[in-house]
């Protein structure tokens, strides 16, 4: 056998010295002696994109993650050089590129401090098995650096010392530290010396992140194919990093309808119709608020998508209407696997139009899922997405279903190694034809996108509601999500709390967990504690696998039912507060839940906290995550905080014990906050809101609060028919002043505010509204510090 030694395994390859540089507006290209090109795109003063090729040619620039609506533009761009380096300067950043090996260092333009630098920088390894390269990037960790993000990883908030992989995986009954699981969000935030930056590695291949795990001071990320293509996003505030990443990958296309923020009940499975009606009737009988009931796979005929079981649901349209009349929206599940059955119209049409995924050698990708042997639509083909979206016409427009839940879209395949498609399956990838290695992580995202397009079309003029299990960066534009098949254990209650925080700091705020656990059976105490956490998650749904017993709010005896009702009622009272937080998320990309580090990165005590979080802007919550506990220790971020239950004030910047028996939970409100509340309703829209309650928490000093309202559904808000109230509070020793500025054309149904004043340090002797003194009887002022005033006031003075 004759060997050519030049073909031996080369290992890692590195760029050599730069031989040419070219500038084309905001795109700068650096070419090395061995044919590597680094393309730096200045997208904003604080966002640089780095893209490498080793062949001298860049492939078509296409990404499912980046939204066309992302902000662009910068105030300053200047490129200079000296003997050793090129310098790219924007208003916020200086990027230094070494002429000898293409390594980069990035500095803050204001004070020249180092933010992030390459260690070995970009390197690659030729992939003889698949062709192309394994692309790699290594960076030096700065002293005391911490790392956050990466989506739904079930680990502590701070990722330092750990390694992860991104490969969307069906992980039934996953545990703490299981990796990978259902989502691939290759975005992380680094924090050191009170400054924060983010890196989004936009590569949909199987990718890896190492945060000082293999080597103590080195952070690296690499992928099994594709391009080294990443965005550097500078803060220096961590909240700016997250909002800029969310802007880049897309904010939700619309505010969710208010009913989607109510309480939802789900199980695998509620059937037949009589069982569904029994469950919904029980909610109304026990006066436990609920807005949505879910139908899992058993509503279908033999698990065929877009069909109904004639035995279990003989007249779905009538049933859905009767449920709607009682205030329940019906949500149904739709999976990607289409049963191979020539008498099944969806399969026949998909086959005739050649819409199913194929193997490399031509045969269709066949896999076993719930219906048995299935073919799978190629959702990366725009024509297939259009076809799929049209399939929802009957479900949504005719039958009246209000939401769709996409499951098994990793894509999950049963009884095969890897639990998914083989690598050789081919995809359209919007005309950028590729194998499943590239398309796997975006498959679920593109299914959710196609589902969203269908619901948007057929729900109109109402807003669509979609939920997905699998996701890639950018999926938040189309859909909400949950954290997958968890377990009814105390550890999983802790995991659910961290996962929701982590998803929010990864740009995906419309998130929740299966309350009570999907697998196995919670006891009453665990279920009650989980509900207490769940009402603070943007998506609030109980779901269980159903094979272990019941998991409805009344399944654990009267005392637990009463606790659960109390907290679900609190959720409904706080709906205007949560809706306002959603408005900020959709408008500005501000996460709805904030880990303490995201709330105050300058306090080193927050860097390793997991349990406490800020809900919206003004509420601090901390679940009790162990059995038989009558309270817990928790950390209070800086500022002052009112105990929600008794108005005691705690000074921030310290850890303290908080009492919390089973019917309570540590909840605190920031001093100066104005919290809007609705009356308790059994479902959104049950009552006309004839008065808005405002809980006003006195503070010596200033604080601002907001309340956003609109018609709660539909698109009129886009045309300016919304109501945004900005409140400025100023507390003095013997006076409280509240100013209101309102914008928007929406007219709310209520005429008055009921103000409840908390912590007022003086007895009220005089009230002035818009410079006019008001008699106490006219504002119904009484001993409990509540007063009723017209909603149109501009300035309110409450005086000692």
Residue pairs with C-beta under 8 A, 6 or more apart in sequence:
10 125
10 126
11 125
12 120
12 123
12 124
12 125
12 136
13 34
13 54
13 123
13 124
13 125
13 126
14 101
14 120
14 121
14 122
14 123
15 32
15 34
15 36
15 38
15 101
15 102
15 121
15 122
15 123
16 32
16 33
16 34
16 36
16 101
17 32
17 33
17 99
17 100
17 101
18 30
18 31
18 32
18 86
18 97
18 99
18 100
18 102
19 31
19 32
19 33
20 30
20 31
21 28
21 29
21 30
21 31
21 81
21 86
22 28
22 29
22 31
23 29
23 79
26 41
26 42
26 43
26 74
26 77
27 39
27 40
27 41
27 42
28 39
28 40
28 41
28 42
28 79
28 88
29 37
29 38
29 39
29 40
30 37
30 38
30 39
30 40
30 86
30 97
30 102
31 37
31 56
32 38
32 102
35 54
35 55
35 56
36 52
36 53
36 54
36 102
36 122
37 52
37 53
37 56
37 58
38 50
38 51
38 52
38 97
38 102
38 122
39 49
39 50
39 51
39 52
39 53
39 58
40 48
40 49
40 50
40 51
40 88
40 95
40 97
41 48
41 49
41 51
42 48
42 74
42 77
42 88
42 90
43 49
43 70
43 72
43 74
43 231
43 248
44 71
44 72
44 73
44 74
44 90
44 244
45 74
45 75
45 76
45 90
45 91
45 92
45 93
46 90
46 92
46 93
46 233
46 234
46 235
46 240
46 244
47 231
47 232
47 233
47 234
47 244
47 248
48 88
48 90
48 93
48 95
48 106
48 231
48 232
49 229
49 230
49 231
49 232
50 104
50 228
50 229
50 230
50 231
50 232
51 58
51 227
51 228
51 229
52 122
52 135
52 227
52 228
52 229
53 59
53 227
54 124
54 133
58 227
59 227
59 432
60 432
62 429
62 430
62 432
63 202
64 204
64 430
64 442
64 445
64 446
64 472
64 474
65 200
65 202
65 204
65 249
65 472
65 473
65 474
66 202
66 248
66 249
66 250
66 474
67 248
67 249
67 250
67 474
67 477
69 250
70 247
70 248
70 249
70 250
71 247
74 90
74 91
75 90
75 91
76 89
76 90
76 91
77 88
77 89
77 90
78 88
78 89
79 86
79 87
79 88
79 89
80 86
80 87
80 89
81 87
81 99
83 99
84 98
84 99
84 100
85 96
85 97
85 98
85 99
86 96
86 97
86 99
87 94
87 95
87 96
87 97
88 94
88 95
88 97
89 95
89 109
90 109
91 109
92 108
92 109
92 110
92 234
93 106
93 107
93 108
93 109
93 115
93 234
94 106
94 107
94 108
94 109
94 112
95 104
95 105
95 106
95 107
96 104
96 105
96 106
96 107
97 103
97 104
98 104
101 121
102 121
102 122
103 117
103 118
103 120
103 121
104 117
104 118
104 121
105 114
105 116
105 117
105 118
106 114
106 115
106 116
106 117
106 197
106 232
106 234
107 113
107 114
107 115
108 115
108 195
108 234
108 236
113 193
113 195
114 142
115 195
115 197
115 234
116 139
116 142
116 190
116 197
116 199
116 232
117 139
117 140
118 137
118 138
118 139
118 140
119 138
119 139
119 140
119 218
119 220
120 136
120 138
121 137
121 138
121 139
122 135
122 136
122 137
122 228
123 136
123 137
123 138
124 133
124 134
124 135
124 136
124 228
125 133
125 134
125 136
126 133
126 134
127 133
127 134
127 224
127 225
130 224
130 225
130 423
130 435
130 437
132 225
132 226
133 225
134 222
134 223
134 224
134 225
135 203
135 222
135 223
135 225
135 226
135 227
135 228
136 220
136 221
136 222
136 228
137 201
137 220
137 221
137 222
137 228
137 230
138 218
138 219
138 220
139 218
139 219
139 220
140 217
140 218
140 219
141 211
141 212
141 216
141 217
141 218
141 219
142 190
142 192
142 193
143 192
143 193
144 192
144 193
145 160
145 190
145 191
145 192
145 219
146 158
146 159
146 160
146 190
146 191
146 192
146 597
146 607
146 608
147 158
147 159
147 160
147 188
147 189
147 190
147 191
147 211
147 219
148 157
148 158
148 159
148 188
148 189
148 191
148 238
148 502
148 505
148 595
148 597
148 598
149 159
149 185
149 187
149 188
149 189
149 198
149 502
149 505
149 506
150 159
150 164
150 166
150 185
150 186
150 187
150 188
150 209
150 502
150 506
151 183
151 184
151 185
151 187
151 471
151 502
151 503
151 506
151 508
152 181
152 182
152 183
152 185
152 483
152 484
152 499
152 502
152 503
153 159
153 164
153 179
153 181
153 499
153 502
154 174
154 175
154 176
154 177
154 178
154 179
154 181
154 495
154 498
154 499
155 162
155 176
155 177
155 179
155 498
156 498
156 608
156 610
157 498
157 501
157 502
157 595
157 597
157 608
157 609
157 610
158 597
158 607
158 608
159 188
159 209
159 211
160 211
160 212
161 211
161 212
161 213
162 211
162 213
163 208
163 209
163 210
163 211
163 213
163 214
164 179
164 180
164 208
164 209
164 210
165 179
165 180
165 206
165 207
165 208
165 209
166 180
166 184
166 185
166 186
166 206
166 207
166 208
166 209
166 441
167 180
167 184
167 206
167 440
167 441
168 180
168 182
168 183
168 184
168 410
168 420
168 440
168 441
168 443
168 444
168 470
168 471
168 472
169 180
169 181
169 182
169 410
169 419
169 420
170 182
170 408
170 410
170 412
170 419
170 420
171 178
171 180
171 181
171 182
171 484
171 485
172 485
172 519
173 485
173 486
173 487
173 518
173 519
174 181
174 484
174 485
174 486
175 487
175 491
176 491
176 494
176 495
181 484
182 410
182 469
182 470
182 471
182 483
182 484
183 470
183 471
183 472
183 481
183 503
184 204
184 207
184 441
184 471
184 472
184 473
185 471
185 472
185 473
185 503
185 506
185 507
185 508
186 200
186 201
186 202
186 203
186 207
186 209
186 221
186 473
187 198
187 199
187 200
187 201
187 245
187 249
187 473
187 506
187 507
188 198
188 199
188 209
188 211
189 196
189 197
189 198
189 238
189 241
189 242
189 505
190 196
190 197
190 198
190 199
190 219
191 238
191 597
191 601
191 607
194 236
194 601
194 602
195 235
195 236
196 235
196 236
196 237
196 238
196 240
196 241
196 601
197 232
197 233
197 234
197 235
197 236
197 241
198 231
198 232
198 233
198 234
198 235
198 241
198 242
198 244
198 245
199 221
199 230
199 231
199 232
199 233
200 230
200 231
200 233
200 245
200 248
200 249
200 473
201 207
201 209
201 221
201 223
201 229
201 230
202 229
202 230
202 231
202 473
203 223
203 226
203 227
203 228
203 229
203 230
204 226
204 438
204 439
204 440
204 441
204 442
204 472
205 223
205 224
205 225
205 226
205 437
205 438
205 441
206 223
206 224
206 225
206 437
206 440
206 441
207 221
207 222
207 223
207 224
208 220
208 221
208 222
208 223
209 219
209 220
209 221
210 218
210 219
210 220
210 221
211 219
212 218
212 219
214 220
221 230
224 437
225 437
225 438
226 438
231 245
231 248
233 241
233 244
233 245
233 248
234 241
235 241
237 601
238 505
238 597
238 598
238 601
239 590
239 591
239 594
239 598
242 505
242 506
242 507
242 589
242 591
242 598
243 588
243 589
243 590
243 591
244 589
245 506
245 507
245 589
246 476
246 507
246 589
246 591
247 589
249 473
249 474
249 476
249 477
249 507
250 474
250 476
250 477
251 476
251 477
251 585
251 586
251 587
251 588
251 589
252 476
252 477
252 478
252 510
252 585
252 586
253 452
253 456
253 477
253 478
254 463
254 464
254 586
254 715
255 463
255 579
255 582
255 583
255 586
255 710
255 717
256 463
256 465
256 480
256 510
256 582
257 462
257 463
257 465
257 712
257 713
258 575
258 579
258 684
258 685
258 712
258 713
259 291
259 292
259 329
259 402
259 683
259 684
259 685
259 712
259 713
260 291
260 292
260 403
260 465
260 480
260 539
261 538
261 540
261 575
261 578
261 579
261 582
261 684
262 289
262 290
262 291
262 292
262 540
262 571
262 572
262 575
262 683
262 684
263 288
263 289
263 290
263 291
263 292
263 535
263 540
263 541
263 542
263 568
263 571
263 572
264 290
264 291
264 292
264 293
264 294
264 331
264 539
264 540
264 541
264 542
265 279
265 283
265 290
265 292
265 293
265 294
265 541
265 542
265 552
266 293
266 294
266 296
266 331
266 514
266 541
266 542
266 543
266 544
267 294
267 296
267 543
267 544
267 545
267 546
267 551
268 296
268 297
268 298
268 543
268 544
268 545
268 546
268 547
269 295
269 296
269 297
269 298
269 299
269 546
270 276
270 279
270 293
270 294
270 295
270 296
271 295
271 298
271 299
271 309
271 312
271 313
272 309
272 311
272 312
272 313
273 312
273 313
273 314
273 319
276 293
276 295
276 319
276 323
277 319
277 322
277 323
279 293
279 552
280 290
280 293
280 323
280 326
280 328
282 552
282 554
283 289
283 290
283 553
283 682
284 326
284 327
284 682
286 553
286 554
286 561
286 565
287 565
287 682
288 553
288 554
288 561
288 564
288 565
288 568
289 568
289 569
289 571
289 572
289 680
289 681
289 682
289 683
290 327
290 328
290 568
290 682
290 683
291 327
291 328
291 329
291 683
291 684
292 328
292 329
292 330
292 331
292 402
292 403
292 541
293 323
293 328
293 329
293 330
293 331
294 330
294 331
294 332
294 333
294 405
294 541
294 543
295 330
295 331
295 332
295 333
296 333
297 303
297 333
297 335
297 370
298 309
298 312
299 308
299 309
299 312
299 313
299 316
299 332
299 333
300 307
300 308
300 309
301 307
301 308
301 309
301 310
302 339
302 371
303 335
303 339
303 369
303 370
303 371
303 372
304 338
304 339
304 341
304 344
304 346
304 347
304 371
305 334
305 335
305 337
305 338
305 346
305 391
306 334
306 346
306 391
306 392
306 394
306 395
307 344
308 316
313 319
316 399
317 398
317 399
317 400
319 330
320 330
320 399
320 400
320 401
321 400
323 329
323 330
324 330
324 400
324 402
327 682
327 683
327 685
327 686
328 683
329 402
329 403
329 465
330 400
330 401
330 402
330 403
331 401
331 402
331 403
331 404
331 405
331 465
331 467
332 395
332 401
332 403
332 404
332 405
333 404
333 405
333 406
333 407
334 404
334 405
334 406
334 407
334 451
335 369
335 370
335 406
335 407
335 408
335 409
336 376
336 377
336 379
336 406
336 408
336 409
336 411
336 443
336 447
337 367
337 369
337 370
337 371
337 374
337 375
337 376
337 408
337 411
338 344
338 346
338 347
338 350
338 356
338 371
338 374
338 375
338 376
338 377
339 347
339 371
339 372
339 373
339 374
340 347
340 366
340 372
340 373
340 374
340 375
341 347
342 348
346 391
347 375
349 355
349 387
350 356
350 375
350 377
350 387
351 375
353 383
353 387
355 377
355 378
355 381
355 383
355 384
355 387
356 364
356 365
356 375
356 376
356 377
356 378
357 364
357 365
357 375
357 376
357 377
357 378
357 421
357 425
357 426
357 427
357 436
358 364
358 365
358 425
358 426
359 365
359 422
359 424
359 425
359 426
360 424
360 425
360 426
360 435
361 424
364 375
365 375
365 376
365 421
365 422
365 425
366 373
366 374
366 375
367 373
367 374
367 376
367 411
367 413
367 414
367 416
367 421
368 374
368 413
368 414
368 415
368 416
369 408
369 412
369 413
369 414
370 408
376 411
376 421
377 384
377 387
377 388
377 447
378 384
378 427
378 428
379 385
379 388
379 443
379 446
379 447
379 449
379 450
380 427
380 428
380 429
380 430
380 439
380 442
380 443
380 446
381 427
381 428
381 430
382 428
382 430
384 428
384 450
385 446
385 449
385 450
385 453
386 450
386 453
388 447
388 450
388 451
388 454
389 450
389 451
389 453
389 454
389 457
390 454
390 457
391 454
392 404
392 451
392 454
392 455
392 457
392 458
393 454
393 458
395 401
395 404
395 458
396 402
396 404
396 454
396 455
396 458
396 459
397 458
402 459
402 462
402 465
403 455
403 464
403 465
403 466
403 467
404 451
404 454
404 455
404 465
404 466
404 467
405 466
405 467
406 444
406 447
406 448
406 451
406 466
406 467
406 468
406 469
406 470
406 479
407 469
408 469
409 443
409 444
409 447
409 448
409 468
409 469
409 470
410 419
410 420
410 440
410 443
410 444
410 469
410 470
411 420
411 421
411 443
411 444
411 470
412 419
412 420
413 419
413 420
413 421
416 422
420 440
421 436
421 440
422 436
423 435
423 436
423 437
424 435
424 436
425 435
425 436
425 439
426 433
426 434
426 435
426 436
427 433
427 434
427 435
427 436
427 438
427 439
427 443
429 438
429 439
441 472
442 472
443 470
444 468
444 469
444 470
444 471
444 472
444 475
445 468
445 470
445 471
445 472
445 474
445 475
445 478
447 468
447 470
448 466
448 468
448 470
448 471
448 475
448 478
448 479
449 475
449 477
449 478
449 479
451 466
451 468
451 478
451 479
452 464
452 466
452 478
452 479
455 464
455 465
455 466
456 464
459 465
461 714
461 715
462 713
462 714
463 713
463 714
463 715
465 480
466 478
466 479
466 480
467 479
467 480
467 481
467 482
467 539
468 475
468 478
468 479
468 480
468 481
469 481
469 482
469 484
471 479
471 481
471 508
473 506
473 507
475 481
475 508
476 507
476 508
476 509
476 510
479 510
480 510
480 511
480 512
480 538
480 539
481 503
481 508
481 510
481 511
481 539
482 511
482 512
482 513
482 514
482 539
482 541
482 543
483 495
483 496
483 499
483 500
483 503
483 511
483 512
483 513
483 514
484 514
484 518
485 514
485 518
485 519
485 545
486 492
486 495
486 496
486 513
486 514
486 517
486 518
486 519
487 517
487 518
487 519
487 520
488 516
488 517
488 518
488 519
488 520
488 521
488 522
488 526
488 544
488 548
489 517
489 520
489 526
490 526
490 625
490 626
490 627
492 513
492 517
493 526
493 529
493 530
493 533
493 623
493 625
494 610
494 611
494 625
496 513
496 530
496 533
496 534
496 537
497 533
497 610
497 611
497 613
497 623
497 625
498 610
499 511
499 513
500 511
500 512
500 513
500 537
500 538
500 593
501 593
501 594
501 595
501 610
501 613
502 595
503 509
503 511
504 511
504 538
504 591
504 592
504 593
504 594
504 595
505 591
505 594
505 595
505 598
507 589
507 591
509 538
509 582
509 585
509 591
509 592
509 593
510 538
510 539
510 582
510 592
511 537
511 538
511 539
512 534
512 537
512 538
512 539
512 540
512 541
513 534
513 537
514 541
514 542
514 543
514 544
515 527
515 530
515 531
515 533
515 534
515 540
515 541
515 542
515 543
516 522
516 526
516 527
516 530
516 531
516 542
516 543
516 544
516 551
517 526
517 530
517 544
518 543
518 544
518 545
519 545
519 548
520 548
521 548
521 549
521 551
522 530
522 551
523 556
524 556
524 557
524 559
524 560
525 560
525 627
525 628
525 662
526 627
527 551
527 555
527 556
527 560
527 564
528 556
528 560
528 563
528 564
528 567
528 662
529 623
529 624
529 625
529 662
529 665
531 542
531 553
531 563
531 564
531 567
531 568
532 567
532 623
532 624
532 665
533 621
533 623
533 665
534 540
534 541
534 542
535 567
535 568
535 570
535 571
535 574
536 593
536 613
536 615
536 619
536 621
537 593
538 578
538 581
538 582
538 592
538 593
540 571
542 551
542 552
542 553
544 551
549 555
553 560
553 561
553 564
553 565
553 568
554 561
562 663
563 662
563 663
566 663
567 665
569 680
571 578
572 678
572 680
572 681
572 684
573 677
573 678
573 679
573 680
573 693
574 619
574 675
574 677
575 678
575 684
576 676
576 677
576 678
576 692
576 707
576 708
576 709
577 616
577 618
577 619
577 675
577 676
577 677
577 707
578 592
578 616
579 708
579 709
579 712
580 616
580 676
580 706
580 707
580 708
581 590
581 592
581 615
581 616
581 617
582 592
583 708
583 724
584 590
584 617
584 706
584 708
585 591
585 592
591 598
592 615
592 616
593 613
593 614
593 615
594 613
594 614
595 606
595 609
595 610
595 613
596 603
596 606
596 609
596 612
596 613
596 614
596 635
596 637
597 606
597 607
597 609
598 614
599 606
599 614
599 637
600 606
600 637
600 638
601 607
603 637
603 638
603 653
605 635
605 653
606 635
606 637
609 635
611 622
611 623
611 625
611 632
611 634
612 620
612 621
612 622
612 634
612 635
612 636
612 637
613 620
613 621
613 622
614 620
614 621
614 637
615 621
617 670
617 673
617 705
618 669
618 670
618 673
618 675
618 705
619 644
619 667
619 668
619 669
619 670
619 673
619 675
620 636
620 637
620 641
620 667
620 668
620 669
620 670
621 665
621 666
621 667
621 668
622 632
622 634
622 658
622 665
622 666
623 665
623 666
624 631
624 632
624 660
624 665
624 666
625 632
626 632
629 660
630 659
630 660
630 661
631 657
631 658
631 659
631 660
631 661
631 666
632 657
632 658
632 660
632 666
633 655
633 656
633 657
633 658
634 655
634 656
634 658
634 666
635 654
635 655
636 650
636 651
636 652
636 653
636 654
636 655
636 656
636 668
637 652
637 653
638 652
638 653
639 652
639 670
639 671
640 649
640 650
640 651
640 652
640 670
640 671
640 699
641 649
641 650
641 652
641 668
641 669
641 670
641 671
642 648
642 649
642 668
642 669
642 670
642 671
642 697
642 758
642 759
643 649
643 650
643 658
643 667
643 668
644 667
644 668
644 669
645 664
645 667
647 758
647 759
649 671
649 759
650 656
650 668
658 666
660 666
669 675
669 695
669 697
669 758
670 697
670 703
671 697
671 698
671 699
671 703
671 759
672 697
672 698
672 699
672 701
672 702
672 703
672 705
672 729
672 731
673 695
673 697
673 703
673 705
674 694
674 695
674 696
674 697
674 703
674 705
674 707
674 727
674 729
674 738
675 694
675 695
675 697
675 705
676 692
676 693
676 694
676 707
677 692
677 693
677 694
677 695
678 689
678 692
678 693
679 687
679 689
679 691
679 693
681 687
684 712
685 712
688 749
689 748
689 749
689 750
690 749
690 750
690 751
691 750
691 751
691 752
691 753
691 754
691 788
692 707
692 748
692 750
692 752
692 753
692 754
692 791
693 753
693 754
693 756
694 753
694 754
694 755
694 756
695 756
695 758
696 729
696 736
696 738
696 755
696 756
696 757
696 758
697 758
697 759
698 731
698 736
698 757
698 758
698 759
698 760
698 761
699 729
699 731
700 731
700 732
700 733
701 730
701 731
702 728
702 729
702 730
702 731
703 728
703 729
704 726
704 727
704 728
704 729
705 726
705 727
705 729
706 724
706 725
706 726
706 727
707 723
707 724
707 725
707 727
708 722
708 723
708 724
708 725
709 722
709 723
709 746
709 748
710 716
710 717
710 721
710 722
710 723
710 744
710 746
711 717
711 721
711 746
716 746
717 746
720 744
720 745
721 744
721 745
721 746
722 744
722 745
722 746
723 742
723 743
723 744
723 746
723 747
723 748
724 742
724 743
724 744
725 740
725 741
725 742
726 740
726 741
726 742
726 743
727 738
727 739
727 740
728 738
728 739
728 740
728 741
729 736
729 737
729 738
730 736
730 737
730 738
730 739
731 737
733 761
733 762
734 762
734 799
734 800
735 797
735 798
735 799
735 800
736 757
736 760
736 797
736 798
737 795
737 796
737 797
737 798
738 795
738 796
738 798
739 794
739 795
739 796
740 793
740 794
740 795
740 796
741 794
742 792
748 791
750 791
751 790
751 791
752 788
752 789
752 790
752 791
753 788
753 789
753 790
753 791
754 786
754 787
754 788
755 786
755 787
755 788
755 789
756 784
756 785
756 786
757 785
757 786
757 787
757 798
758 785
760 785
760 798
762 800
763 800
764 781
764 785
764 798
764 799
764 800
765 799
765 800
766 773
766 797
766 798
766 799
767 773
767 774
767 776
767 779
767 781
767 787
767 796
767 797
767 798
767 799
768 774
768 796
768 797
768 799
769 789
769 790
769 793
769 795
769 796
769 797
770 793
770 794
770 795
771 795
774 789
779 787
779 788
779 789
780 786
780 787
780 788
781 787
789 796
